[in-house]
């Protein structure tokens, strides 16, 4: 845990979150600024700064939890997107690995 990390504080219970899934190793909660009708973040409970820092077991737990969330949120059948932003130029704003689970509408590009 890192004291100045927002997601570490959520894991510790110091910051509230709308949790949708939790295991011993991961936590999934609704994004506070959703970019799609369904927008859930899946994070490892242990602090990893970037996706490449995770060990394979933790990465697998995050991906398995993301699929569980998609099924629980009712978006697995129609399709969903998983996004990891890594580093400042990659759009990462919270430097604790997180997987965005997005769905509930068409996410094809270009839209339409």
C-alpha positions as CSV (number, residue, x, y, z in Angstrom):
1,X,0.0,0.0,0.0
2,X,1.1,3.5,-0.8
3,X,-0.3,6.2,1.5
4,X,-0.6,8.8,-1.3
5,X,-2.3,6.5,-3.8
6,X,-6.1,6.9,-4.2
7,X,-6.6,3.3,-5.2
8,X,-4.6,2.0,-2.2
9,X,-6.8,4.2,0.0
10,X,-9.9,2.7,-1.6
11,X,-8.5,-0.8,-1.0
12,X,-7.9,0.1,2.7
13,X,-11.4,1.4,3.1
14,X,-10.4,5.0,3.6
15,X,-12.1,6.3,0.5
16,X,-15.6,5.1,-0.4
17,X,-16.3,3.2,-3.6
18,X,-19.3,1.4,-5.2
19,X,-17.7,-2.1,-5.1
20,X,-19.1,-4.7,-7.5
21,X,-16.6,-7.5,-7.0
22,X,-13.9,-8.4,-4.6
23,X,-11.5,-11.3,-4.1
24,X,-8.4,-11.7,-1.9
25,X,-6.3,-10.1,-4.7
26,X,-8.5,-7.7,-6.6
27,X,-11.2,-5.1,-6.1
28,X,-13.7,-3.9,-8.8
29,X,-15.7,-0.7,-8.4
30,X,-17.7,1.8,-10.5
31,X,-15.7,4.6,-12.1
32,X,-16.7,8.0,-10.7
33,X,-16.6,9.6,-14.2
34,X,-18.0,6.9,-16.4
35,X,-17.2,6.9,-20.2
36,X,-19.9,4.3,-21.0
37,X,-23.1,3.1,-19.5
38,X,-21.0,0.4,-17.7
39,X,-17.6,1.6,-16.5
40,X,-16.0,-0.4,-13.8
41,X,-12.4,-0.3,-12.7
42,X,-10.6,-3.6,-11.7
43,X,-7.5,-3.1,-9.6
44,X,-5.0,-5.4,-7.9
45,X,-5.2,-4.9,-4.1
46,X,-1.4,-4.8,-4.1
47,X,0.2,-1.6,-5.5
48,X,1.7,-1.9,-8.9
49,X,2.4,1.3,-10.8
50,X,2.2,0.0,-14.4
51,X,0.6,-3.0,-16.1
52,X,4.1,-4.5,-16.9
53,X,5.0,-4.5,-13.2
54,X,2.3,-7.1,-12.3
55,X,3.3,-10.7,-11.9
56,X,1.5,-13.2,-14.1
57,X,-0.7,-14.5,-11.3
58,X,-2.0,-11.0,-10.4
59,X,-2.5,-10.1,-14.1
60,X,-4.5,-13.2,-14.5
61,X,-6.6,-12.4,-11.4
62,X,-7.3,-8.9,-12.8
63,X,-8.4,-10.3,-16.2
64,X,-10.5,-13.0,-14.6
65,X,-12.2,-10.4,-12.4
66,X,-12.8,-8.2,-15.4
67,X,-14.7,-11.0,-17.2
68,X,-16.6,-11.7,-14.0
69,X,-17.6,-8.0,-13.8
70,X,-18.7,-8.0,-17.4
71,X,-21.0,-11.1,-16.8
72,X,-22.4,-9.6,-13.5
73,X,-23.1,-6.2,-15.2
74,X,-24.9,-7.9,-18.1
75,X,-22.5,-6.8,-20.9
76,X,-20.5,-10.0,-21.5
77,X,-22.8,-11.4,-24.2
78,X,-23.0,-8.2,-26.4
79,X,-19.4,-7.4,-25.9
80,X,-17.2,-5.1,-23.8
81,X,-13.8,-3.4,-23.9
82,X,-10.9,-3.8,-21.5
83,X,-8.5,-0.9,-21.3
84,X,-5.2,-0.5,-19.5
85,X,-3.7,3.0,-19.7
86,X,0.0,2.9,-18.9
87,X,2.2,5.9,-18.2
88,X,1.4,9.6,-18.7
89,X,1.5,9.5,-22.5
90,X,-0.7,6.5,-22.4
91,X,-3.4,8.4,-20.4
92,X,-2.8,6.9,-17.0
93,X,-3.9,9.4,-14.3
94,X,-3.9,7.2,-11.2
95,X,-0.5,5.4,-11.0
96,X,-1.9,2.2,-9.6
97,X,-2.7,-0.4,-12.3
98,X,-6.3,-0.5,-13.2
99,X,-8.4,-2.2,-15.9
100,X,-11.3,-0.3,-17.3
101,X,-14.3,-2.6,-18.1
102,X,-16.5,-0.6,-20.6
103,X,-19.7,-1.6,-22.2
104,X,-23.5,-1.2,-22.4
105,X,-23.4,0.5,-25.8
106,X,-21.5,-0.1,-29.1
107,X,-17.9,0.7,-28.7
108,X,-16.9,0.3,-32.3
109,X,-14.7,2.8,-34.0
110,X,-15.6,4.9,-35.8
111,X,-18.9,5.3,-33.9
112,X,-22.1,4.7,-35.9
